[in-house]
Amino acid sequence: KDKIPAGASDVLAKGMPNLQQNLDGPFLTDSMAAYQVSFAGAPAGVYKIFCLPHAGFKMKGKITVQ
């Protein structure tokens, strides 16, 4: 939820199962666990993201939707 294109919040919330709070997925502790987010219908743009446990290491990512 670092930074997303305008108008994307509601679309993403619908594509994120088990939301904990605004655009925050569940905290996964199993190293083999996966969390899938659907970007169907999301506005085109760059979505900057981070994983909370790795934020201290400045590990960030970005997803480009076209």
PDBQT receptor file of N, H, CA, C and O in Angstrom, charges set to zero:
ATOM      1  N   LYS A   1       0.825  -1.184   0.000  1.00  0.00    +0.000 N 
ATOM      2  CA  LYS A   1       0.000   0.000   0.000  1.00  0.00    +0.000 C 
ATOM      3  C   LYS A   1       0.864   1.240   0.000  1.00  0.00    +0.000 C 
ATOM      4  O   LYS A   1       0.396   2.330   0.329  1.00  0.00    +0.000 OA
ATOM      5  N   ASP A   2       2.087   1.083  -0.357  1.00  0.00    +0.000 N 
ATOM      6  H   ASP A   2       2.466   0.197  -0.624  1.00  0.00    +0.000 HD
ATOM      7  CA  ASP A   2       3.034   2.190  -0.381  1.00  0.00    +0.000 C 
ATOM      8  C   ASP A   2       2.534   3.316  -1.281  1.00  0.00    +0.000 C 
ATOM      9  O   ASP A   2       2.456   4.469  -0.856  1.00  0.00    +0.000 OA
ATOM     10  N   LYS A   3       2.198   2.981  -2.519  1.00  0.00    +0.000 N 
ATOM     11  H   LYS A   3       2.261   2.045  -2.864  1.00  0.00    +0.000 HD
ATOM     12  CA  LYS A   3       1.677   3.983  -3.437  1.00  0.00    +0.000 C 
ATOM     13  C   LYS A   3       0.986   3.257  -4.578  1.00  0.00    +0.000 C 
ATOM     14  O   LYS A   3       1.542   2.332  -5.169  1.00  0.00    +0.000 OA
ATOM     15  N   ILE A   4      -0.236   3.688  -4.882  1.00  0.00    +0.000 N 
ATOM     16  H   ILE A   4      -0.687   4.440  -4.402  1.00  0.00    +0.000 HD
ATOM     17  CA  ILE A   4      -0.991   3.075  -5.964  1.00  0.00    +0.000 C 
ATOM     18  C   ILE A   4      -1.622   4.166  -6.819  1.00  0.00    +0.000 C 
ATOM     19  O   ILE A   4      -1.800   5.292  -6.354  1.00  0.00    +0.000 OA
ATOM     20  N   PRO A   5      -1.965   3.839  -8.078  1.00  0.00    +0.000 N 
ATOM     21  CA  PRO A   5      -2.602   4.830  -8.943  1.00  0.00    +0.000 C 
ATOM     22  C   PRO A   5      -3.956   5.292  -8.383  1.00  0.00    +0.000 C 
ATOM     23  O   PRO A   5      -4.626   4.564  -7.652  1.00  0.00    +0.000 OA
ATOM     24  N   ALA A   6      -4.325   6.491  -8.740  1.00  0.00    +0.000 N 
ATOM     25  H   ALA A   6      -3.781   7.082  -9.334  1.00  0.00    +0.000 HD
ATOM     26  CA  ALA A   6      -5.606   7.056  -8.308  1.00  0.00    +0.000 C 
ATOM     27  C   ALA A   6      -6.759   6.165  -8.757  1.00  0.00    +0.000 C 
ATOM     28  O   ALA A   6      -6.757   5.666  -9.882  1.00  0.00    +0.000 OA
ATOM     29  N   GLY A   7      -7.725   5.968  -7.897  1.00  0.00    +0.000 N 
ATOM     30  H   GLY A   7      -7.727   6.374  -6.983  1.00  0.00    +0.000 HD
ATOM     31  CA  GLY A   7      -8.900   5.181  -8.225  1.00  0.00    +0.000 C 
ATOM     32  C   GLY A   7      -8.731   3.679  -8.081  1.00  0.00    +0.000 C 
ATOM     33  O   GLY A   7      -9.659   2.929  -8.384  1.00  0.00    +0.000 OA
ATOM     34  N   ALA A   8      -7.579   3.222  -7.630  1.00  0.00    +0.000 N 
ATOM     35  H   ALA A   8      -6.825   3.831  -7.383  1.00  0.00    +0.000 HD
ATOM     36  CA  ALA A   8      -7.306   1.784  -7.567  1.00  0.00    +0.000 C 
ATOM     37  C   ALA A   8      -7.711   1.137  -6.249  1.00  0.00    +0.000 C 
ATOM     38  O   ALA A   8      -7.889  -0.080  -6.200  1.00  0.00    +0.000 OA
ATOM     39  N   SER A   9      -7.858   1.892  -5.209  1.00  0.00    +0.000 N 
ATOM     40  H   SER A   9      -7.713   2.881  -5.249  1.00  0.00    +0.000 HD
ATOM     41  CA  SER A   9      -8.062   1.340  -3.873  1.00  0.00    +0.000 C 
ATOM     42  C   SER A   9      -9.273   0.405  -3.794  1.00  0.00    +0.000 C 
ATOM     43  O   SER A   9      -9.148  -0.716  -3.299  1.00  0.00    +0.000 OA
ATOM     44  N   ASP A  10     -10.426   0.839  -4.265  1.00  0.00    +0.000 N 
ATOM     45  H   ASP A  10     -10.528   1.749  -4.666  1.00  0.00    +0.000 HD
ATOM     46  CA  ASP A  10     -11.635   0.018  -4.178  1.00  0.00    +0.000 C 
ATOM     47  C   ASP A  10     -11.526  -1.245  -5.023  1.00  0.00    +0.000 C 
ATOM     48  O   ASP A  10     -11.972  -2.313  -4.604  1.00  0.00    +0.000 OA
ATOM     49  N   VAL A  11     -10.935  -1.128  -6.207  1.00  0.00    +0.000 N 
ATOM     50  H   VAL A  11     -10.573  -0.260  -6.547  1.00  0.00    +0.000 HD
ATOM     51  CA  VAL A  11     -10.769  -2.295  -7.085  1.00  0.00    +0.000 C 
ATOM     52  C   VAL A  11      -9.846  -3.318  -6.431  1.00  0.00    +0.000 C 
ATOM     53  O   VAL A  11     -10.141  -4.513  -6.428  1.00  0.00    +0.000 OA
ATOM     54  N   LEU A  12      -8.742  -2.855  -5.886  1.00  0.00    +0.000 N 
ATOM     55  H   LEU A  12      -8.502  -1.884  -5.889  1.00  0.00    +0.000 HD
ATOM     56  CA  LEU A  12      -7.805  -3.771  -5.239  1.00  0.00    +0.000 C 
ATOM     57  C   LEU A  12      -8.412  -4.431  -4.015  1.00  0.00    +0.000 C 
ATOM     58  O   LEU A  12      -8.200  -5.623  -3.790  1.00  0.00    +0.000 OA
ATOM     59  N   ALA A  13      -9.156  -3.687  -3.226  1.00  0.00    +0.000 N 
ATOM     60  H   ALA A  13      -9.328  -2.719  -3.409  1.00  0.00    +0.000 HD
ATOM     61  CA  ALA A  13      -9.768  -4.252  -2.018  1.00  0.00    +0.000 C 
ATOM     62  C   ALA A  13     -10.680  -5.426  -2.373  1.00  0.00    +0.000 C 
ATOM     63  O   ALA A  13     -10.760  -6.395  -1.619  1.00  0.00    +0.000 OA
ATOM     64  N   LYS A  14     -11.364  -5.349  -3.509  1.00  0.00    +0.000 N 
ATOM     65  H   LYS A  14     -11.300  -4.562  -4.122  1.00  0.00    +0.000 HD
ATOM     66  CA  LYS A  14     -12.226  -6.450  -3.945  1.00  0.00    +0.000 C 
ATOM     67  C   LYS A  14     -11.416  -7.666  -4.375  1.00  0.00    +0.000 C 
ATOM     68  O   LYS A  14     -11.909  -8.792  -4.308  1.00  0.00    +0.000 OA
ATOM     69  N   GLY A  15     -10.178  -7.451  -4.815  1.00  0.00    +0.000 N 
ATOM     70  H   GLY A  15      -9.777  -6.536  -4.869  1.00  0.00    +0.000 HD
ATOM     71  CA  GLY A  15      -9.333  -8.547  -5.287  1.00  0.00    +0.000 C 
ATOM     72  C   GLY A  15      -8.368  -9.073  -4.244  1.00  0.00    +0.000 C 
ATOM     73  O   GLY A  15      -7.487  -9.873  -4.561  1.00  0.00    +0.000 OA
ATOM     74  N   MET A  16      -8.523  -8.629  -2.993  1.00  0.00    +0.000 N 
ATOM     75  H   MET A  16      -9.238  -7.980  -2.736  1.00  0.00    +0.000 HD
ATOM     76  CA  MET A  16      -7.633  -9.062  -1.911  1.00  0.00    +0.000 C 
ATOM     77  C   MET A  16      -8.430  -9.832  -0.859  1.00  0.00    +0.000 C 
ATOM     78  O   MET A  16      -9.188  -9.226  -0.102  1.00  0.00    +0.000 OA
ATOM     79  N   PRO A  17      -8.274 -11.143  -0.799  1.00  0.00    +0.000 N 
ATOM     80  CA  PRO A  17      -8.996 -11.917   0.214  1.00  0.00    +0.000 C 
ATOM     81  C   PRO A  17      -8.415 -11.689   1.616  1.00  0.00    +0.000 C 
ATOM     82  O   PRO A  17      -7.237 -11.366   1.767  1.00  0.00    +0.000 OA
ATOM     83  N   ASN A  18      -9.249 -11.859   2.617  1.00  0.00    +0.000 N 
ATOM     84  H   ASN A  18     -10.206 -12.121   2.494  1.00  0.00    +0.000 HD
ATOM     85  CA  ASN A  18      -8.820 -11.791   4.024  1.00  0.00    +0.000 C 
ATOM     86  C   ASN A  18      -8.122 -10.491   4.398  1.00  0.00    +0.000 C 
ATOM     87  O   ASN A  18      -7.092 -10.506   5.072  1.00  0.00    +0.000 OA
ATOM     88  N   LEU A  19      -8.680  -9.370   3.962  1.00  0.00    +0.000 N 
ATOM     89  H   LEU A  19      -9.517  -9.358   3.415  1.00  0.00    +0.000 HD
ATOM     90  CA  LEU A  19      -8.081  -8.071   4.308  1.00  0.00    +0.000 C 
ATOM     91  C   LEU A  19      -8.055  -7.891   5.821  1.00  0.00    +0.000 C 
ATOM     92  O   LEU A  19      -9.018  -8.229   6.509  1.00  0.00    +0.000 OA
ATOM     93  N   GLN A  20      -6.964  -7.364   6.330  1.00  0.00    +0.000 N 
ATOM     94  H   GLN A  20      -6.182  -7.089   5.771  1.00  0.00    +0.000 HD
ATOM     95  CA  GLN A  20      -6.827  -7.064   7.748  1.00  0.00    +0.000 C 
ATOM     96  C   GLN A  20      -7.252  -5.630   8.037  1.00  0.00    +0.000 C 
ATOM     97  O   GLN A  20      -7.890  -5.353   9.053  1.00  0.00    +0.000 OA
ATOM     98  N   GLN A  21      -6.896  -4.738   7.147  1.00  0.00    +0.000 N 
ATOM     99  H   GLN A  21      -6.378  -4.964   6.323  1.00  0.00    +0.000 HD
ATOM    100  CA  GLN A  21      -7.314  -3.343   7.191  1.00  0.00    +0.000 C 
ATOM    101  C   GLN A  21      -7.102  -2.783   5.794  1.00  0.00    +0.000 C 
ATOM    102  O   GLN A  21      -6.881  -3.559   4.864  1.00  0.00    +0.000 OA
ATOM    103  N   ASN A  22      -7.157  -1.501   5.612  1.00  0.00    +0.000 N 
ATOM    104  H   ASN A  22      -7.336  -0.871   6.368  1.00  0.00    +0.000 HD
ATOM    105  CA  ASN A  22      -7.100  -0.895   4.286  1.00  0.00    +0.000 C 
ATOM    106  C   ASN A  22      -5.904  -1.380   3.466  1.00  0.00    +0.000 C 
ATOM    107  O   ASN A  22      -4.767  -0.977   3.710  1.00  0.00    +0.000 OA
ATOM    108  N   LEU A  23      -6.171  -2.235   2.509  1.00  0.00    +0.000 N 
ATOM    109  H   LEU A  23      -7.095  -2.562   2.310  1.00  0.00    +0.000 HD
ATOM    110  CA  LEU A  23      -5.187  -2.798   1.574  1.00  0.00    +0.000 C 
ATOM    111  C   LEU A  23      -4.026  -3.521   2.263  1.00  0.00    +0.000 C 
ATOM    112  O   LEU A  23      -2.921  -3.565   1.724  1.00  0.00    +0.000 OA
ATOM    113  N   ASP A  24      -4.261  -4.069   3.410  1.00  0.00    +0.000 N 
ATOM    114  H   ASP A  24      -5.160  -4.033   3.848  1.00  0.00    +0.000 HD
ATOM    115  CA  ASP A  24      -3.266  -4.888   4.105  1.00  0.00    +0.000 C 
ATOM    116  C   ASP A  24      -3.755  -6.324   4.134  1.00  0.00    +0.000 C 
ATOM    117  O   ASP A  24      -4.804  -6.625   4.704  1.00  0.00    +0.000 OA
ATOM    118  N   GLY A  25      -2.983  -7.210   3.513  1.00  0.00    +0.000 N 
ATOM    119  H   GLY A  25      -2.131  -6.966   3.050  1.00  0.00    +0.000 HD
ATOM    120  CA  GLY A  25      -3.323  -8.621   3.546  1.00  0.00    +0.000 C 
ATOM    121  C   GLY A  25      -2.898  -9.238   4.863  1.00  0.00    +0.000 C 
ATOM    122  O   GLY A  25      -2.291  -8.566   5.696  1.00  0.00    +0.000 OA
ATOM    123  N   PRO A  26      -3.211 -10.514   5.060  1.00  0.00    +0.000 N 
ATOM    124  CA  PRO A  26      -2.862 -11.179   6.318  1.00  0.00    +0.000 C 
ATOM    125  C   PRO A  26      -1.358 -11.354   6.463  1.00  0.00    +0.000 C 
ATOM    126  O   PRO A  26      -0.630 -11.399   5.471  1.00  0.00    +0.000 OA
ATOM    127  N   PHE A  27      -0.904 -11.451   7.691  1.00  0.00    +0.000 N 
ATOM    128  H   PHE A  27      -1.496 -11.414   8.496  1.00  0.00    +0.000 HD
ATOM    129  CA  PHE A  27       0.509 -11.688   7.994  1.00  0.00    +0.000 C 
ATOM    130  C   PHE A  27       0.762 -13.187   7.850  1.00  0.00    +0.000 C 
ATOM    131  O   PHE A  27       0.235 -13.982   8.628  1.00  0.00    +0.000 OA
ATOM    132  N   LEU A  28       1.562 -13.573   6.865  1.00  0.00    +0.000 N 
ATOM    133  H   LEU A  28       1.990 -12.927   6.234  1.00  0.00    +0.000 HD
ATOM    134  CA  LEU A  28       1.828 -14.983   6.593  1.00  0.00    +0.000 C 
ATOM    135  C   LEU A  28       3.124 -15.402   7.274  1.00  0.00    +0.000 C 
ATOM    136  O   LEU A  28       4.162 -14.770   7.076  1.00  0.00    +0.000 OA
ATOM    137  N   THR A  29       3.073 -16.457   8.068  1.00  0.00    +0.000 N 
ATOM    138  H   THR A  29       2.230 -16.970   8.228  1.00  0.00    +0.000 HD
ATOM    139  CA  THR A  29       4.263 -16.900   8.793  1.00  0.00    +0.000 C 
ATOM    140  C   THR A  29       4.875 -18.173   8.219  1.00  0.00    +0.000 C 
ATOM    141  O   THR A  29       6.021 -18.499   8.529  1.00  0.00    +0.000 OA
ATOM    142  N   ASP A  30       4.137 -18.888   7.397  1.00  0.00    +0.000 N 
ATOM    143  H   ASP A  30       3.207 -18.624   7.145  1.00  0.00    +0.000 HD
ATOM    144  CA  ASP A  30       4.648 -20.099   6.761  1.00  0.00    +0.000 C 
ATOM    145  C   ASP A  30       5.474 -19.691   5.535  1.00  0.00    +0.000 C 
ATOM    146  O   ASP A  30       4.974 -18.974   4.667  1.00  0.00    +0.000 OA
ATOM    147  N   SER A  31       6.710 -20.134   5.457  1.00  0.00    +0.000 N 
ATOM    148  H   SER A  31       7.116 -20.716   6.161  1.00  0.00    +0.000 HD
ATOM    149  CA  SER A  31       7.594 -19.738   4.354  1.00  0.00    +0.000 C 
ATOM    150  C   SER A  31       7.080 -20.212   2.994  1.00  0.00    +0.000 C 
ATOM    151  O   SER A  31       7.505 -19.688   1.964  1.00  0.00    +0.000 OA
ATOM    152  N   MET A  32       6.188 -21.177   2.970  1.00  0.00    +0.000 N 
ATOM    153  H   MET A  32       5.843 -21.603   3.806  1.00  0.00    +0.000 HD
ATOM    154  CA  MET A  32       5.640 -21.686   1.712  1.00  0.00    +0.000 C 
ATOM    155  C   MET A  32       4.248 -21.101   1.410  1.00  0.00    +0.000 C 
ATOM    156  O   MET A  32       3.623 -21.464   0.413  1.00  0.00    +0.000 OA
ATOM    157  N   ALA A  33       3.781 -20.215   2.258  1.00  0.00    +0.000 N 
ATOM    158  H   ALA A  33       4.288 -19.920   3.067  1.00  0.00    +0.000 HD
ATOM    159  CA  ALA A  33       2.454 -19.623   2.065  1.00  0.00    +0.000 C 
ATOM    160  C   ALA A  33       2.473 -18.638   0.898  1.00  0.00    +0.000 C 
ATOM    161  O   ALA A  33       3.508 -18.058   0.571  1.00  0.00    +0.000 OA
ATOM    162  N   ALA A  34       1.332 -18.466   0.292  1.00  0.00    +0.000 N 
ATOM    163  H   ALA A  34       0.491 -18.937   0.557  1.00  0.00    +0.000 HD
ATOM    164  CA  ALA A  34       1.199 -17.526  -0.822  1.00  0.00    +0.000 C 
ATOM    165  C   ALA A  34      -0.038 -16.662  -0.589  1.00  0.00    +0.000 C 
ATOM    166  O   ALA A  34      -1.011 -17.097   0.027  1.00  0.00    +0.000 OA
ATOM    167  N   TYR A  35       0.019 -15.458  -1.081  1.00  0.00    +0.000 N 
ATOM    168  H   TYR A  35       0.810 -15.104  -1.581  1.00  0.00    +0.000 HD
ATOM    169  CA  TYR A  35      -1.124 -14.547  -1.021  1.00  0.00    +0.000 C 
ATOM    170  C   TYR A  35      -1.311 -13.973  -2.412  1.00  0.00    +0.000 C 
ATOM    171  O   TYR A  35      -0.399 -13.355  -2.962  1.00  0.00    +0.000 OA
ATOM    172  N   GLN A  36      -2.487 -14.174  -2.982  1.00  0.00    +0.000 N 
ATOM    173  H   GLN A  36      -3.228 -14.676  -2.536  1.00  0.00    +0.000 HD
ATOM    174  CA  GLN A  36      -2.749 -13.727  -4.342  1.00  0.00    +0.000 C 
ATOM    175  C   GLN A  36      -3.690 -12.535  -4.343  1.00  0.00    +0.000 C 
ATOM    176  O   GLN A  36      -4.693 -12.507  -3.631  1.00  0.00    +0.000 OA
ATOM    177  N   VAL A  37      -3.340 -11.555  -5.157  1.00  0.00    +0.000 N 
ATOM    178  H   VAL A  37      -2.524 -11.577  -5.735  1.00  0.00    +0.000 HD
ATOM    179  CA  VAL A  37      -4.143 -10.354  -5.311  1.00  0.00    +0.000 C 
ATOM    180  C   VAL A  37      -4.549 -10.260  -6.776  1.00  0.00    +0.000 C 
ATOM    181  O   VAL A  37      -3.712 -10.401  -7.667  1.00  0.00    +0.000 OA
ATOM    182  N   SER A  38      -5.834 -10.023  -7.024  1.00  0.00    +0.000 N 
ATOM    183  H   SER A  38      -6.514  -9.909  -6.300  1.00  0.00    +0.000 HD
ATOM    184  CA  SER A  38      -6.304  -9.849  -8.391  1.00  0.00    +0.000 C 
ATOM    185  C   SER A  38      -6.254  -8.367  -8.764  1.00  0.00    +0.000 C 
ATOM    186  O   SER A  38      -6.743  -7.509  -8.029  1.00  0.00    +0.000 OA
ATOM    187  N   PHE A  39      -5.662  -8.090  -9.908  1.00  0.00    +0.000 N 
ATOM    188  H   PHE A  39      -5.264  -8.787 -10.505  1.00  0.00    +0.000 HD
ATOM    189  CA  PHE A  39      -5.611  -6.728 -10.421  1.00  0.00    +0.000 C 
ATOM    190  C   PHE A  39      -6.631  -6.533 -11.545  1.00  0.00    +0.000 C 
ATOM    191  O   PHE A  39      -6.569  -5.544 -12.276  1.00  0.00    +0.000 OA
ATOM    192  N   ALA A  40      -7.571  -7.475 -11.684  1.00  0.00    +0.000 N 
ATOM    193  H   ALA A  40      -7.622  -8.278 -11.090  1.00  0.00    +0.000 HD
ATOM    194  CA  ALA A  40      -8.604  -7.385 -12.723  1.00  0.00    +0.000 C 
ATOM    195  C   ALA A  40      -9.402  -6.097 -12.552  1.00  0.00    +0.000 C 
ATOM    196  O   ALA A  40      -9.969  -5.843 -11.489  1.00  0.00    +0.000 OA
ATOM    197  N   GLY A  41      -9.441  -5.296 -13.600  1.00  0.00    +0.000 N 
ATOM    198  H   GLY A  41      -8.981  -5.502 -14.463  1.00  0.00    +0.000 HD
ATOM    199  CA  GLY A  41     -10.179  -4.039 -13.568  1.00  0.00    +0.000 C 
ATOM    200  C   GLY A  41      -9.441  -2.891 -12.914  1.00  0.00    +0.000 C 
ATOM    201  O   GLY A  41      -9.969  -1.781 -12.834  1.00  0.00    +0.000 OA
ATOM    202  N   ALA A  42      -8.223  -3.139 -12.444  1.00  0.00    +0.000 N 
ATOM    203  H   ALA A  42      -7.795  -4.040 -12.509  1.00  0.00    +0.000 HD
ATOM    204  CA  ALA A  42      -7.439  -2.075 -11.796  1.00  0.00    +0.000 C 
ATOM    205  C   ALA A  42      -6.917  -1.093 -12.848  1.00  0.00    +0.000 C 
ATOM    206  O   ALA A  42      -6.598  -1.496 -13.966  1.00  0.00    +0.000 OA
ATOM    207  N   PRO A  43      -6.831   0.169 -12.502  1.00  0.00    +0.000 N 
ATOM    208  CA  PRO A  43      -6.297   1.160 -13.434  1.00  0.00    +0.000 C 
ATOM    209  C   PRO A  43      -4.847   0.855 -13.793  1.00  0.00    +0.000 C 
ATOM    210  O   PRO A  43      -4.078   0.361 -12.969  1.00  0.00    +0.000 OA
ATOM    211  N   ALA A  44      -4.491   1.157 -15.033  1.00  0.00    +0.000 N 
ATOM    212  H   ALA A  44      -5.115   1.558 -15.703  1.00  0.00    +0.000 HD
ATOM    213  CA  ALA A  44      -3.104   0.989 -15.469  1.00  0.00    +0.000 C 
ATOM    214  C   ALA A  44      -2.205   1.911 -14.654  1.00  0.00    +0.000 C 
ATOM    215  O   ALA A  44      -2.604   3.007 -14.259  1.00  0.00    +0.000 OA
ATOM    216  N   GLY A  45      -0.997   1.449 -14.415  1.00  0.00    +0.000 N 
ATOM    217  H   GLY A  45      -0.673   0.559 -14.736  1.00  0.00    +0.000 HD
ATOM    218  CA  GLY A  45      -0.036   2.266 -13.685  1.00  0.00    +0.000 C 
ATOM    219  C   GLY A  45       0.934   1.409 -12.901  1.00  0.00    +0.000 C 
ATOM    220  O   GLY A  45       0.917   0.182 -12.990  1.00  0.00    +0.000 OA
ATOM    221  N   VAL A  46       1.773   2.067 -12.137  1.00  0.00    +0.000 N 
ATOM    222  H   VAL A  46       1.786   3.065 -12.064  1.00  0.00    +0.000 HD
ATOM    223  CA  VAL A  46       2.772   1.390 -11.316  1.00  0.00    +0.000 C 
ATOM    224  C   VAL A  46       2.270   1.356  -9.873  1.00  0.00    +0.000 C 
ATOM    225  O   VAL A  46       1.897   2.382  -9.304  1.00  0.00    +0.000 OA
ATOM    226  N   TYR A  47       2.269   0.170  -9.304  1.00  0.00    +0.000 N 
ATOM    227  H   TYR A  47       2.572  -0.663  -9.766  1.00  0.00    +0.000 HD
ATOM    228  CA  TYR A  47       1.829  -0.053  -7.931  1.00  0.00    +0.000 C 
ATOM    229  C   TYR A  47       3.067  -0.359  -7.092  1.00  0.00    +0.000 C 
ATOM    230  O   TYR A  47       3.676  -1.418  -7.247  1.00  0.00    +0.000 OA
ATOM    231  N   LYS A  48       3.435   0.546  -6.220  1.00  0.00    +0.000 N 
ATOM    232  H   LYS A  48       2.941   1.406  -6.094  1.00  0.00    +0.000 HD
ATOM    233  CA  LYS A  48       4.592   0.340  -5.356  1.00  0.00    +0.000 C 
ATOM    234  C   LYS A  48       4.124  -0.352  -4.081  1.00  0.00    +0.000 C 
ATOM    235  O   LYS A  48       3.176   0.092  -3.433  1.00  0.00    +0.000 OA
ATOM    236  N   ILE A  49       4.796  -1.439  -3.729  1.00  0.00    +0.000 N 
ATOM    237  H   ILE A  49       5.566  -1.800  -4.255  1.00  0.00    +0.000 HD
ATOM    238  CA  ILE A  49       4.360  -2.265  -2.608  1.00  0.00    +0.000 C 
ATOM    239  C   ILE A  49       5.525  -2.585  -1.679  1.00  0.00    +0.000 C 
ATOM    240  O   ILE A  49       6.690  -2.381  -2.020  1.00  0.00    +0.000 OA
ATOM    241  N   PHE A  50       5.180  -3.097  -0.488  1.00  0.00    +0.000 N 
ATOM    242  H   PHE A  50       4.233  -3.263  -0.211  1.00  0.00    +0.000 HD
ATOM    243  CA  PHE A  50       6.204  -3.604   0.425  1.00  0.00    +0.000 C 
ATOM    244  C   PHE A  50       5.592  -4.674   1.300  1.00  0.00    +0.000 C 
ATOM    245  O   PHE A  50       4.375  -4.737   1.471  1.00  0.00    +0.000 OA
ATOM    246  N   CYS A  51       6.436  -5.502   1.844  1.00  0.00    +0.000 N 
ATOM    247  H   CYS A  51       7.425  -5.451   1.705  1.00  0.00    +0.000 HD
ATOM    248  CA  CYS A  51       6.044  -6.544   2.774  1.00  0.00    +0.000 C 
ATOM    249  C   CYS A  51       6.497  -6.077   4.151  1.00  0.00    +0.000 C 
ATOM    250  O   CYS A  51       7.684  -5.843   4.375  1.00  0.00    +0.000 OA
ATOM    251  N   LEU A  52       5.542  -5.942   5.074  1.00  0.00    +0.000 N 
ATOM    252  H   LEU A  52       4.577  -6.132   4.892  1.00  0.00    +0.000 HD
ATOM    253  CA  LEU A  52       5.845  -5.366   6.385  1.00  0.00    +0.000 C 
ATOM    254  C   LEU A  52       7.049  -6.010   7.087  1.00  0.00    +0.000 C 
ATOM    255  O   LEU A  52       7.900  -5.278   7.593  1.00  0.00    +0.000 OA
ATOM    256  N   PRO A  53       7.161  -7.345   7.143  1.00  0.00    +0.000 N 
ATOM    257  CA  PRO A  53       8.311  -7.925   7.841  1.00  0.00    +0.000 C 
ATOM    258  C   PRO A  53       9.660  -7.557   7.208  1.00  0.00    +0.000 C 
ATOM    259  O   PRO A  53      10.695  -7.591   7.875  1.00  0.00    +0.000 OA
ATOM    260  N   HIS A  54       9.639  -7.208   5.931  1.00  0.00    +0.000 N 
ATOM    261  H   HIS A  54       8.799  -7.180   5.390  1.00  0.00    +0.000 HD
ATOM    262  CA  HIS A  54      10.890  -6.888   5.241  1.00  0.00    +0.000 C 
ATOM    263  C   HIS A  54      11.107  -5.382   5.058  1.00  0.00    +0.000 C 
ATOM    264  O   HIS A  54      12.113  -4.974   4.478  1.00  0.00    +0.000 OA
ATOM    265  N   ALA A  55      10.194  -4.567   5.535  1.00  0.00    +0.000 N 
ATOM    266  H   ALA A  55       9.377  -4.898   6.007  1.00  0.00    +0.000 HD
ATOM    267  CA  ALA A  55      10.311  -3.113   5.362  1.00  0.00    +0.000 C 
ATOM    268  C   ALA A  55      11.570  -2.563   6.028  1.00  0.00    +0.000 C 
ATOM    269  O   ALA A  55      12.177  -1.616   5.529  1.00  0.00    +0.000 OA
ATOM    270  N   GLY A  56      11.955  -3.150   7.140  1.00  0.00    +0.000 N 
ATOM    271  H   GLY A  56      11.462  -3.920   7.546  1.00  0.00    +0.000 HD
ATOM    272  CA  GLY A  56      13.170  -2.704   7.830  1.00  0.00    +0.000 C 
ATOM    273  C   GLY A  56      14.438  -2.908   7.015  1.00  0.00    +0.000 C 
ATOM    274  O   GLY A  56      15.452  -2.248   7.242  1.00  0.00    +0.000 OA
ATOM    275  N   PHE A  57      14.364  -3.834   6.059  1.00  0.00    +0.000 N 
ATOM    276  H   PHE A  57      13.540  -4.370   5.875  1.00  0.00    +0.000 HD
ATOM    277  CA  PHE A  57      15.508  -4.097   5.172  1.00  0.00    +0.000 C 
ATOM    278  C   PHE A  57      15.392  -3.304   3.878  1.00  0.00    +0.000 C 
ATOM    279  O   PHE A  57      16.182  -3.483   2.951  1.00  0.00    +0.000 OA
ATOM    280  N   LYS A  58      14.393  -2.423   3.830  1.00  0.00    +0.000 N 
ATOM    281  H   LYS A  58      13.751  -2.277   4.583  1.00  0.00    +0.000 HD
ATOM    282  CA  LYS A  58      14.123  -1.588   2.659  1.00  0.00    +0.000 C 
ATOM    283  C   LYS A  58      13.826  -2.426   1.412  1.00  0.00    +0.000 C 
ATOM    284  O   LYS A  58      14.106  -2.009   0.288  1.00  0.00    +0.000 OA
ATOM    285  N   MET A  59      13.262  -3.601   1.630  1.00  0.00    +0.000 N 
ATOM    286  H   MET A  59      13.034  -3.939   2.543  1.00  0.00    +0.000 HD
ATOM    287  CA  MET A  59      12.861  -4.471   0.522  1.00  0.00    +0.000 C 
ATOM    288  C   MET A  59      11.488  -4.024   0.029  1.00  0.00    +0.000 C 
ATOM    289  O   MET A  59      10.497  -4.107   0.754  1.00  0.00    +0.000 OA
ATOM    290  N   LYS A  60      11.447  -3.560  -1.186  1.00  0.00    +0.000 N 
ATOM    291  H   LYS A  60      12.252  -3.492  -1.775  1.00  0.00    +0.000 HD
ATOM    292  CA  LYS A  60      10.215  -3.063  -1.790  1.00  0.00    +0.000 C 
ATOM    293  C   LYS A  60      10.026  -3.687  -3.156  1.00  0.00    +0.000 C 
ATOM    294  O   LYS A  60      10.949  -4.287  -3.708  1.00  0.00    +0.000 OA
ATOM    295  N   GLY A  61       8.846  -3.546  -3.693  1.00  0.00    +0.000 N 
ATOM    296  H   GLY A  61       8.096  -3.058  -3.245  1.00  0.00    +0.000 HD
ATOM    297  CA  GLY A  61       8.571  -4.071  -5.020  1.00  0.00    +0.000 C 
ATOM    298  C   GLY A  61       7.650  -3.141  -5.760  1.00  0.00    +0.000 C 
ATOM    299  O   GLY A  61       7.113  -2.185  -5.202  1.00  0.00    +0.000 OA
ATOM    300  N   LYS A  62       7.476  -3.440  -7.032  1.00  0.00    +0.000 N 
ATOM    301  H   LYS A  62       7.912  -4.217  -7.486  1.00  0.00    +0.000 HD
ATOM    302  CA  LYS A  62       6.505  -2.684  -7.817  1.00  0.00    +0.000 C 
ATOM    303  C   LYS A  62       5.894  -3.622  -8.849  1.00  0.00    +0.000 C 
ATOM    304  O   LYS A  62       6.542  -4.529  -9.372  1.00  0.00    +0.000 OA
ATOM    305  N   ILE A  63       4.637  -3.367  -9.112  1.00  0.00    +0.000 N 
ATOM    306  H   ILE A  63       4.111  -2.630  -8.687  1.00  0.00    +0.000 HD
ATOM    307  CA  ILE A  63       3.875  -4.119 -10.090  1.00  0.00    +0.000 C 
ATOM    308  C   ILE A  63       3.378  -3.125 -11.121  1.00  0.00    +0.000 C 
ATOM    309  O   ILE A  63       2.786  -2.105 -10.770  1.00  0.00    +0.000 OA
ATOM    310  N   THR A  64       3.616  -3.416 -12.390  1.00  0.00    +0.000 N 
ATOM    311  H   THR A  64       4.098  -4.245 -12.675  1.00  0.00    +0.000 HD
ATOM    312  CA  THR A  64       3.164  -2.539 -13.451  1.00  0.00    +0.000 C 
ATOM    313  C   THR A  64       1.951  -3.179 -14.122  1.00  0.00    +0.000 C 
ATOM    314  O   THR A  64       2.035  -4.289 -14.646  1.00  0.00    +0.000 OA
ATOM    315  N   VAL A  65       0.836  -2.477 -14.100  1.00  0.00    +0.000 N 
ATOM    316  H   VAL A  65       0.767  -1.575 -13.674  1.00  0.00    +0.000 HD
ATOM    317  CA  VAL A  65      -0.398  -2.927 -14.733  1.00  0.00    +0.000 C 
ATOM    318  C   VAL A  65      -0.574  -2.132 -16.012  1.00  0.00    +0.000 C 
ATOM    319  O   VAL A  65      -0.524  -0.902 -16.002  1.00  0.00    +0.000 OA
ATOM    320  N   GLN A  66      -0.780  -2.842 -17.114  1.00  0.00    +0.000 N 
ATOM    321  H   GLN A  66      -0.820  -3.841 -17.122  1.00  0.00    +0.000 HD
ATOM    322  CA  GLN A  66      -0.939  -2.169 -18.404  1.00  0.00    +0.000 C 
ATOM    323  C   GLN A  66      -2.331  -2.356 -18.948  1.00  0.00    +0.000 C 
ATOM    324  O   GLN A  66      -2.644  -1.856 -20.028  1.00  0.00    +0.000 OA
TER     325      GLN A  66
